[in-house]
């Protein structure tokens, strides 16, 4: 069904209100207003051509949904547009929903698998770290925000989710069944040399509670703690602040610079669960809340950062409701470290670089045949050995 020229005017008006309210372009100098007018003229012409000349009939709803999604997706991997139905789903209570046991970030436009939870639906279906998710139930992930991807990778018990994956293969189809699974938020292993390795599988209130319980009475023989935050991309601001506060007795944890707002400063409260030697192991997929923790503990001099430069995501998102009950997820600010410096797009540089040797092997002209799991384990062992060597130096001194 054709939408008609009178509907085109209404569509353009709706688009105008959203675009230029968000961009703040309704005010400005004469040159800015002229560019705004020209942009609208071009948009109107494109919309009219699609309406009158495209091979198939189109609807106003589909045209505007595509325009909104494309506009928000062009900003960054986190921003996006949600239809009224999607907004209701995202805001609905999460009670009873089961996640697929997979964490993703956006890379090359698609959802990219960075962590698989042991025993979860994705693990049982054979999804691998390093694969890309092309579609979820037939919907491309290219124009989805991270929030939309996470939402579609969860659902009611016994729900089936169909994924199209690609990576170092041509592509394959996988079906996940959402069934309950048990997952300990942290995993702890005490090295014979006295290094307690604590791996955070995901960040959340349960992670902080488990870490608090573990470190108030650490295993006998614990001399140092190594927090493994590699491939940790999920979590919320509150989770990262509470996690950091476990190890800081004072000082700024993070600063929040939100556009149009006064800077918020979140500081540590008195008391810690572990005041002994502490180090963090991070990599290129430690992102968002994990970087808040790394910046807080590293920049306050509380922990040594080991590993690789982090991902570089210090953006802050808000979900903003619109009059038609749709909504947008918009990046509205940045997180800053304790000293007021952001790591956005730059990442945090470790005090002690410890790679997984993949680049070293490639530099020698050889092919790295090890699995990602084997490379990850070797990197961890190198970090533990570094801490053991540091202890030997201290004792010798």
C-alpha positions in Angstrom: 0.0 0.0 0.0 1.4 3.4 -1.0 1.7 5.9 1.8 0.7 8.9 -0.3 2.2 12.4 -0.5 0.2 13.7 2.4 1.6 10.9 4.6 5.1 11.7 3.4 4.8 15.1 4.9 3.7 13.6 8.2 6.5 11.1 8.1 9.1 13.8 7.4 7.8 15.9 10.3 8.1 12.9 12.6 11.6 12.2 11.4 12.5 15.9 11.7 11.4 16.1 15.4 13.4 13.0 16.4 16.5 13.7 14.4 17.0 17.3 15.2 15.8 17.2 18.7 18.5 14.6 19.3 21.1 16.4 17.4 20.3 19.8 18.8 20.2 21.3 15.4 16.9 23.3 15.7 19.0 26.2 16.9 22.2 27.5 15.5 23.8 29.9 13.0 22.3 30.7 9.6 24.7 28.2 7.9 23.6 25.4 10.2 19.9 26.1 9.6 20.5 26.1 5.8 22.3 22.7 6.0 19.4 21.4 8.1 16.9 22.6 5.5 18.9 21.0 2.7 19.1 17.7 4.6 15.4 17.6 5.0 14.8 18.4 1.4 17.0 15.5 0.4 15.3 13.2 2.9 11.9 14.1 1.6 12.9 13.5 -2.0 14.4 10.1 -1.1 11.3 9.1 0.8 9.0 10.2 -2.1 11.1 8.2 -4.7 11.0 5.1 -2.6 7.2 5.5 -2.2 6.5 6.1 -5.9 9.3 4.1 -7.6 10.4 1.2 -5.5 9.5 -2.1 -7.1 7.3 -3.3 -4.1 4.8 -1.4 -2.0 6.2 -0.2 1.3 4.5 1.0 4.5 5.2 4.1 6.5 6.1 1.9 9.5 8.7 -0.1 7.7 10.3 3.0 6.1 10.5 4.9 9.4 11.7 1.8 11.3 14.6 1.4 8.8 15.4 5.1 9.0 15.5 5.2 12.8 17.5 2.0 13.1 20.0 3.1 10.5 20.4 6.6 12.1 21.0 5.2 15.6 23.2 2.3 14.4 25.5 4.8 12.6 26.4 6.5 15.9 28.0 3.6 17.8 27.5 -0.1 18.6 25.4 0.6 21.6 22.9 3.1 20.3 19.7 1.8 18.7 16.0 2.2 18.1 13.4 -0.1 19.7 9.9 -0.5 18.4 7.0 -0.2 20.8 6.8 -4.0 21.1 10.6 -4.3 21.7 10.5 -1.5 24.2 7.8 -3.3 26.2 9.7 -6.5 26.1 13.0 -4.9 27.3 11.2 -3.0 30.1 9.2 -6.1 31.2 10.2 -7.9 34.3 13.1 -10.3 33.7 11.8 -12.9 36.2 11.8 -16.4 34.8 13.9 -15.5 31.7 16.9 -17.7 30.9 19.9 -16.4 29.1 21.7 -18.4 26.4 25.0 -18.4 28.4 26.8 -16.3 25.8 28.3 -12.8 26.0 28.8 -10.7 22.9 30.1 -7.4 21.8 29.9 -5.7 18.4 32.7 -6.2 15.9 32.6 -5.4 12.2 29.0 -4.6 12.6 27.9 -8.0 13.9 27.5 -9.5 17.3 30.8 -11.2 18.2 31.0 -14.0 20.8 33.5 -13.2 23.6 32.5 -15.6 26.3 30.6 -18.9 26.7 29.2 -19.9 30.1 30.1 -23.5 31.0 27.1 -25.7 30.9 24.8 -23.1 29.4 22.7 -23.4 26.3 25.3 -21.9 23.9 28.0 -24.2 25.3 25.8 -27.3 24.8 25.0 -26.2 21.2 28.7 -25.9 20.4 28.9 -22.1 20.0 32.5 -21.0 20.1 34.3 -17.9 21.3 35.4 -15.9 18.2 32.4 -16.7 16.1 30.1 -14.0 14.7 26.4 -14.1 15.0 25.0 -13.1 11.6 21.3 -13.5 12.6 19.2 -14.4 15.6 15.9 -16.0 14.6 16.4 -14.6 11.1 17.0 -11.0 12.2 20.4 -9.6 11.3 22.5 -8.3 14.2 24.1 -5.6 12.0 21.7 -2.8 13.1 21.1 -4.1 16.6 22.5 -2.5 19.8 24.2 -4.6 22.4 21.1 -4.4 24.5 18.9 -5.8 21.7 21.3 -8.7 21.1 21.3 -9.6 24.8 17.6 -9.4 24.9 17.1 -11.7 21.9 19.6 -14.2 23.4 17.3 -14.8 26.4 13.7 -15.9 26.9 11.3 -18.2 28.6 12.2 -21.8 29.5 12.3 -24.2 26.6 12.4 -21.4 24.0 14.3 -22.3 20.9 16.7 -19.7 19.4 18.1 -20.1 15.9 21.5 -18.6 15.2 23.4 -18.2 12.0 27.1 -18.1 12.8 30.2 -17.4 10.8 33.9 -17.0 11.5 36.8 -19.0 10.3 34.2 -21.1 8.4 31.7 -20.3 5.7 28.8 -20.3 8.2 26.6 -22.7 10.1 23.2 -22.9 11.7 22.8 -23.6 15.4 19.7 -24.1 17.5 19.7 -23.3 21.2 17.2 -24.5 23.7 16.9 -22.2 26.7 17.0 -24.5 29.8 18.0 -23.5 33.3 21.7 -24.0 34.2 23.8 -23.4 37.2 26.7 -20.9 37.0 29.0 -19.9 39.8 29.7 -16.1 39.2 33.4 -16.5 40.2 35.8 -19.4 40.1 38.8 -19.5 42.4 42.0 -21.6 42.2 44.9 -21.4 44.6 48.3 -21.8 42.9 50.9 -23.8 44.9 53.0 -20.6 45.1 50.2 -18.7 47.0 48.5 -16.8 44.1 44.8 -17.1 44.3 43.4 -16.8 40.8 39.8 -15.5 40.8 38.0 -15.5 37.5 34.8 -13.4 37.1 32.6 -15.2 34.7 30.2 -12.2 34.5 29.6 -9.0 36.5 26.5 -8.7 38.5 25.2 -8.4 42.1 25.9 -12.1 42.5 29.5 -11.6 41.5 30.2 -9.0 44.1 28.5 -11.1 46.8 30.5 -14.2 45.9 33.7 -12.3 45.8 33.0 -10.7 49.2 32.3 -14.1 50.7 35.5 -15.7 49.2 38.0 -13.0 50.2 36.8 -12.4 53.7 38.1 -15.9 54.4 40.4 -16.7 51.6 41.9 -20.2 51.2 44.7 -20.9 53.6 48.1 -20.1 52.0 46.8 -17.1 49.9 49.5 -14.5 49.6 48.4 -12.6 46.4 45.1 -12.3 44.5 44.9 -12.2 40.7 41.5 -11.1 39.4 40.9 -12.4 35.9 38.7 -9.9 34.0 39.5 -11.1 30.4 36.6 -11.2 28.0 34.3 -9.6 30.5 32.0 -7.2 28.6 28.6 -7.3 30.5 27.4 -5.7 33.7 26.2 -2.4 35.0 27.8 0.7 36.5 26.6 -0.3 40.0 28.2 -3.7 39.6 31.5 -2.2 38.7 31.5 0.3 41.5 30.5 -2.3 44.1 33.2 -4.7 42.8 35.9 -1.9 43.0 34.8 -0.8 46.4 35.7 -4.3 47.8 39.4 -3.4 47.4 39.5 0.4 48.0 39.4 2.0 51.4 39.2 5.5 50.0 39.5 7.5 46.7 37.5 8.0 43.6 36.2 4.9 41.8 34.8 6.6 38.7 33.7 9.9 37.4 30.6 10.2 35.1 30.5 12.9 32.5 27.0 13.0 31.0 26.1 15.6 28.5 24.1 18.4 30.0 24.6 17.2 33.5 27.0 18.0 36.3 29.8 15.5 36.7 29.0 12.7 39.1 31.8 11.4 41.3 31.5 7.9 42.8 33.9 7.2 45.7 34.9 4.2 47.8 33.6 3.6 51.2 35.8 2.7 54.2 36.6 -0.9 54.6 38.0 -3.6 52.2 37.7 -7.4 51.9 41.4 -7.9 50.9 44.2 -5.5 51.5 47.0 -7.7 50.4 48.9 -7.7 47.0 46.5 -7.5 44.1 46.7 -7.7 40.3 44.2 -7.6 37.5 44.6 -9.6 34.2 42.8 -7.9 31.3 42.8 -8.3 27.5 41.5 -6.6 24.4 38.0 -7.9 25.2 37.8 -6.5 28.7 35.2 -3.8 28.2 32.8 -1.4 29.8 32.3 -2.2 33.5 35.4 -4.3 33.5 37.4 -1.2 32.5 35.8 0.8 35.2 37.2 -1.7 37.7 40.6 -1.8 36.0 40.8 2.0 36.0 39.7 2.4 39.6 42.1 -0.2 41.0 44.9 0.6 38.6 44.8 4.4 38.7 44.4 4.4 42.5 47.6 2.4 42.8 45.7 -0.5 44.4 46.4 -3.1 41.8 48.9 -3.9 39.0 47.4 -4.3 35.6 48.7 -7.3 33.6 47.8 -8.5 30.1 46.8 -6.5 27.0 45.4 -3.1 26.2 41.7 -3.2 27.0 38.8 -2.7 24.6 38.2 1.0 25.1 34.5 1.4 25.9 33.7 4.1 28.4 30.3 5.1 27.0 27.2 5.5 29.0 23.8 4.7 27.6 20.2 5.8 28.5 16.9 4.3 27.3 14.7 7.2 26.3 11.0 6.7 25.7 9.3 8.4 22.8 5.7 9.6 22.4 4.6 6.6 20.2 5.9 4.2 22.9 9.0 3.3 20.9 12.3 4.2 22.4 16.0 4.8 21.7 19.1 3.6 23.4 21.5 6.6 23.2 25.1 7.0 24.3 24.8 10.2 26.4 28.2 10.4 28.2 31.5 8.9 29.1 33.1 7.4 32.2 36.3 8.9 33.4 39.0 7.4 35.6 39.8 8.6 39.1 42.1 11.3 37.6 39.5 12.6 35.2 40.8 10.9 32.1 38.7 8.7 29.9 39.9 5.5 28.2 37.2 5.6 25.5 38.4 4.3 22.2 42.0 4.2 23.6 41.7 1.4 26.2 43.7 1.0 29.3 47.4 0.1 28.8 48.6 -2.6 31.3 51.5 -1.9 33.6 53.0 -5.3 32.6 52.2 -6.4 29.0 51.5 -10.1 28.9 50.2 -11.3 25.5 49.0 -14.8 24.6 52.1 -15.2 22.2 49.8 -15.3 19.1 51.4 -12.2 17.7 54.9 -13.4 18.5 54.3 -16.7 16.7 52.8 -14.8 13.7 55.9 -12.5 13.6 58.1 -15.5 13.2 56.1 -16.6 10.1 54.6 -19.6 11.8 50.9 -20.6 12.2 49.5 -20.7 15.7 47.7 -24.0 15.9 46.6 -23.7 19.5 42.9 -23.3 20.4 41.7 -20.0 21.9 41.3 -21.9 25.2 44.9 -23.1 25.1 46.2 -19.6 24.4 44.0 -18.2 27.2 45.4 -20.7 29.7 48.9 -20.0 28.7 48.4 -16.3 29.1 47.0 -16.9 32.6 50.0 -19.1 33.6 52.4 -16.4 32.4 50.6 -13.8 34.6 50.7 -16.2 37.6 54.4 -16.8 37.0 55.1 -13.1 36.9 53.5 -12.7 40.3 55.5 -15.6 41.7 58.7 -14.1 40.3 57.9 -10.8 41.9 57.5 -12.6 45.2 60.8 -14.2 44.8 62.5 -10.9 44.1 60.8 -9.3 47.2 62.0 -12.2 49.4 65.5 -12.0 48.0 65.5 -8.2 48.8 
